[in-house]
């Protein structure tokens, strides 16, 4: 990832960690976080990376997006009922065959 992207993701992960996040070996972190705060984090990540989020799920209680980065993507899911945020950093979509290379 670019320095800018990596720096922001480290900051977002630090925020998640400060809320008592649980880390999994697959690059996923889960934290207890109010729904509106989670939605704000999606906006901040999107703004910092300069990428519009791709909405995967959007209901009144669940919001899940994928935000493309230079060498992969970040998936952020927010759940209102259990006040949870799940953040997953995934490697290159190009090498995984999910996207064409950027120009």
C-alpha positions as CSV (number, residue, x, y, z in Angstrom):
1,X,0.0,0.0,0.0
2,X,1.1,3.5,-0.5
3,X,2.5,5.3,2.6
4,X,-0.6,7.4,2.8
5,X,-2.9,4.4,2.7
6,X,-0.8,2.4,5.1
7,X,-0.6,5.3,7.5
8,X,-4.3,5.9,7.5
9,X,-5.0,2.2,7.9
10,X,-2.6,2.0,10.8
11,X,-4.5,4.9,12.4
12,X,-7.8,3.3,11.8
13,X,-6.6,0.0,13.2
14,X,-5.2,1.9,16.2
15,X,-8.6,3.4,16.8
16,X,-10.2,0.0,16.5
17,X,-7.6,-1.5,18.9
18,X,-8.3,1.3,21.4
19,X,-11.9,0.2,21.5
20,X,-10.9,-3.3,22.5
21,X,-10.6,-4.8,19.0
22,X,-10.0,-8.5,18.6
23,X,-7.5,-9.4,15.8
24,X,-7.7,-12.5,13.7
25,X,-4.9,-14.0,11.7
26,X,-6.6,-13.1,8.4
27,X,-6.2,-9.4,8.7
28,X,-9.6,-8.8,10.3
29,X,-10.2,-6.7,13.4
30,X,-13.5,-6.5,15.2
31,X,-14.4,-3.8,17.8
32,X,-17.4,-2.7,19.8
33,X,-18.3,0.7,18.4
34,X,-21.5,2.7,18.1
35,X,-23.1,2.4,14.7
36,X,-22.9,6.1,13.9
37,X,-19.2,6.2,14.8
38,X,-18.6,3.2,12.6
39,X,-20.2,5.0,9.7
40,X,-18.0,8.0,10.3
41,X,-14.9,5.8,10.1
42,X,-16.1,4.6,6.6
43,X,-16.4,8.2,5.5
44,X,-12.9,9.0,6.9
45,X,-11.2,6.0,5.2
46,X,-13.0,6.8,1.9
47,X,-12.0,10.4,2.1
48,X,-8.4,9.7,3.0
49,X,-7.9,7.1,0.2
50,X,-9.8,9.3,-2.3
51,X,-11.9,6.3,-3.2
52,X,-15.7,6.0,-3.1
53,X,-16.9,3.0,-1.1
54,X,-18.5,0.2,-3.0
55,X,-21.7,-0.7,-1.0
56,X,-22.0,-4.4,-0.3
57,X,-24.9,-4.3,2.1
58,X,-27.0,-1.3,3.3
59,X,-29.9,-1.7,5.6
60,X,-31.1,0.2,8.6
61,X,-29.0,-2.1,10.9
62,X,-26.1,-3.2,8.7
63,X,-23.8,-1.2,6.5
64,X,-20.9,-3.0,4.7
65,X,-18.5,-1.4,2.1
66,X,-15.4,-2.2,0.2
67,X,-12.9,0.6,-0.4
68,X,-10.2,0.0,-3.1
69,X,-6.6,0.8,-2.3
70,X,-3.5,0.7,-4.4
71,X,-2.6,-2.9,-3.5
72,X,-5.9,-4.4,-2.4
73,X,-8.9,-3.2,-0.5
74,X,-10.4,-2.6,2.9
75,X,-13.8,-4.0,3.9
76,X,-15.6,-2.2,6.7
77,X,-18.8,-3.6,8.2
78,X,-21.0,-1.8,10.8
79,X,-23.7,-3.5,12.8
80,X,-26.2,-1.5,14.8
81,X,-27.8,-4.4,16.8
82,X,-24.5,-5.5,18.4
83,X,-22.6,-2.2,18.0
84,X,-19.8,-3.9,16.1
85,X,-17.3,-2.8,13.5
86,X,-15.4,-5.3,11.4
87,X,-12.4,-4.0,9.4
88,X,-10.6,-6.4,7.0
89,X,-7.5,-5.5,5.0
90,X,-7.1,-7.7,1.9
91,X,-4.2,-8.0,-0.4
92,X,-4.1,-7.1,-4.1
93,X,-7.3,-7.7,-6.1
94,X,-5.2,-7.9,-9.2
95,X,-3.3,-10.9,-8.0
96,X,-6.5,-12.5,-6.7
97,X,-8.0,-12.1,-10.1
98,X,-10.8,-9.8,-8.9
99,X,-9.9,-6.7,-10.8
100,X,-7.9,-5.4,-13.7
101,X,-4.7,-3.5,-13.0
102,X,-5.0,0.2,-12.5
103,X,-3.6,2.4,-15.3
